[in-house]
Amino acid sequence: MRTTLATRGHLPRWLHLLLAAVLAAGGLLTAGSAQAESNGGVRVMPLGDSITEGTQVPGGYRIGLWQRFTGGRYRVDLVGSQFNGPNNLGDHDHEGHPGWRIDQIDANITNWVRNTSPRTVLLHIGTNDVLQNFSLATAPNRLSTLVDHITAAAPAADVFVATIIPLSNASQEAGVRRFNTAVPGIVRAKANAGRHVHLVDMHAALTAADLIDGIHPTANGYDKMAATWFNAVRSVPGTIGDSGGEFSTEAVWSSTDKWGTWSNGGYTVRNDVWGSGAGPQTIWANSFSNWGVWANHPNTGGVKAYPHSARNIGRNLSGLRSLSSSFDVTRPGGGAYATAYDIWANNNAYEVMLWMNKQGAVGPLGSKQTTASVGGHTWDVYRGSNGANAVFSFVRTGNTNSGSVDILAVMNWIRSRGWFGDVTLGEVQFGFEITSSSGGMDFVSNGYSVSFS
């Protein structure tokens, strides 16, 4: 089940993990019969073998896929008779059966489909037919029959049929490739017959380097599968509903691309997931002023992302009479991050950060120089370098979620100290410098603007 909250027209908080406390032991929910987790969303059945179940990485591709669903504000209900995965997998239901071949799935599929009524089926099956060398020549025929049984039991469902992922063993990989060669023709024949069947080239999404044991993907490999499934279902309208459900009309633009960029009103909004070890992050925007992200970055050190809205200035300090900005944010009570301006000068030779609030184990670069009241706030001032440019960080002595700041006064204060001269200002950026947000957290800009003359 999921609780949806809508405030001020921004992204609802989907990831309230209601089952964690009562079902988790050591952070994992062990395999077993389905617990009928249902949020009333579009019913999607992950169907297959241990790769669907998530052997080696419990939850497998379903973790990243669920995160993309929630990050994109798709209301999806995973269905199936099986149940496993970690707490950050919000819906643990699936139909993944370790060791099973196509014929074994086929023997049960009609009952499974009738019991769960999926709107969409994600089918990845055939790996065990290859591993067990089970009548490989007729494996494509068995796959065709399985798809027929799925579409007969759920004629309105969309069925996404994947080529199977690589295997490390050379002779087994040759069997994989022979099997996969037949899959496009099977899918095409079903589609030509009027059935809602679609091809997903999963084999192309991974390499043997993405396998942890020569058969099952690593966590990163599973996430590549998740991305491939997500892109496939998003390409077919209705298969996972509309982004945001009842909130779908609120966001003018959104992106899961780590470099996603949108221009509006003379500003540029960027997702900017630039750090190593980052998790999934979805950005949405109604305007340059009202935007936000859902981010799920692990509890590890180092900045993962700086989603922000930016306005370019393009003037020397001496050519400015005024430069100010206002802001209003809603931010999480957990994680590790700073809500900050990032102001660039002289082709990024100088970086000035204004920390309006901070949460968790984060801190500025360099050493503290002084405490100063300037620009309408009192700051602890730090000076340092990141190896590429000088960094001046102004850390507000008390957190605030809204207000205004006289940026020109801050820049002239730095100039008066002799730390730089009559520099040319580039972008004034404002956003959230996120180090960790495990489990998924919402960061929202309710209002933001930059004015200068």
Sequence and secondary structure as in RCSB ss.txt:
>XXXX:A:sequence
MRTTLATRGHLPRWLHLLLAAVLAAGGLLTAGSAQAESNGGVRVMPLGDSITEGTQVPGGYRIGLWQRFTGGRYR
VDLVGSQFNGPNNLGDHDHEGHPGWRIDQIDANITNWVRNTSPRTVLLHIGTNDVLQNFSLATAPNRLSTLVDHI
TAAAPAADVFVATIIPLSNASQEAGVRRFNTAVPGIVRAKANAGRHVHLVDMHAALTAADLIDGIHPTANGYDKM
AATWFNAVRSVPGTIGDSGGEFSTEAVWSSTDKWGTWSNGGYTVRNDVWGSGAGPQTIWANSFSNWGVWANHPNT
GGVKAYPHSARNIGRNLSGLRSLSSSFDVTRPGGGAYATAYDIWANNNAYEVMLWMNKQGAVGPLGSKQTTASVG
GHTWDVYRGSNGANAVFSFVRTGNTNSGSVDILAVMNWIRSRGWFGDVTLGEVQFGFEITSSSGGMDFVSNGYSV
SFS
>XXXX:A:secstr
       TT        TTHHHH BTTEEEEEE      SSEEEEEEESHHHHTSSSTTTHHHHHHHHHHHTT  
EEE  SEEEEETTSS  EEEE TT  HHHHHHHHHHHHHHH  SEEEEE  HHHHHTT SGGGHHHHHHHHHHHH
HHH TT EEEEE     SSHHHHHHHHHHHHHHHHHHHHHHHTT  EEEE  GGG  GGGBSSSSSB HHHHHHH
HHHHHHHHHTSTTSS  TTGGGTTT SEEE STT EEEETTEEEE    STT   EEEEESSSSSEEEEE   S 
SS  B  EEEEEEEEEGGG S EEEEEEEE  SSSEEEEEEEEEETTTTEEEEEEEEEESS   SSEEEEEEEET
TEEEEEEEEE SSSEEEEEEESS  SEEEEEHHHHHHHHHHTTSS S EEEEEEEEEEEEE TT EEEEEEEEEE
EE 
